[in-house]
Amino acid sequence: MRRLLFSIVLSLISFIAYAANKPTVYLLATGGTIAGTASSQTSTTYKAGSLTAEQIIASVPGLDNLANIKYEQVYNKDSGNVTLSDWLKLANEVNKVINDPNVSAVVVTHGTDTLEETAYFLDLVIKTKKPIIIVGAMRPATAISADGPLNLYNAVAVAINPKSIGRGVMVVMNDGIYDGRDVTKTNTTNVDTFQSPNTGPIGHVVMGKVNYHDNGRANAYDAPFNISNIKSLPSVAVVYENVGVDTEMLDNILKTKNLKGIVIAGVGDGNIPDYEKDFLINARKKGIVIVRSSRVGSGEVSYDYNNLDTTYDLIAGDDLNPQKARILLMLSLLTTNDVKQIQKNFYTY
Ligand code: ASP
């Protein structure tokens, strides 16, 4: 009896010591398909943001062997419904938990539709070298071969890996590790949807085994964007170019109250039709800052293509897709509307 008691106490002590040595990962749940449930295992319609953080964590076998998981439900929605004030709330939450010395890393569960935008936003505003990983799923938790549990397991494995330190915000999906700046969703339904068309993945993670391909690019953890005292972000529109744009529609955009910036998803190398000349001139007269991006899907926008930037005082969006160029423009506009300075930001972050 005494021997049994002794061995129970011993295993209890070693369990406590083991738990104390494990890193602590803070999971912030925001909804999405990873928290989605459907009425059948093969249904293509389901309700995103149905399961709680606690339920998601409980569905991943072995997660507690990797790390001590703390969690919080920041919101629980389809990521198509995420608002700019949700972003501020999430960023402030990440800032709060990441600054706890007992927390090694943060994992955010998120819907995939706007995941790439949240990843880039957080990359620009969170000041830490600790890993921040965003993860989602393409199939709801109730589906055959749901991808959420392994994605989350891999996300936590990446979060606690020492080689993940100082790489900024990363996205872990379908065994790939992607830089939050470069990644984009490329397929509406396939689990292999997330890609970085310009750079490729920065690493892979297979059943929790992490393998980086390089040392990672310089990241934005010290970017000069501070949202801690910000109640709202500047209004920035995205204009998608196509053949024969109705310029009256463009003129109406300029009537938008408080519009501070426009990102043009141009054709080809961020090209803008000649007949939009007055739109560009009028927008600049109103102080609206304009960034040229491209609707093409990969590649960078060359500075002053067709003399557009020097003629109309525009900014070349480098290799950011239009939705990400909008984020960098919004954050830049918090402190400046100087075109030269904002152009510099586009070449830096
Ligand atoms: N509509 C879902 C969302 O973004 C899609 C997903 O998570 O895969 O929340």
Residues whose N, C-alpha, C, O or C-beta is under 5 A from the ligand:
A	BS01	LIG	G32 T33 I34 A48 K77 D78 S79 G80 H110 G111 T112 D113 T114 A137 M138
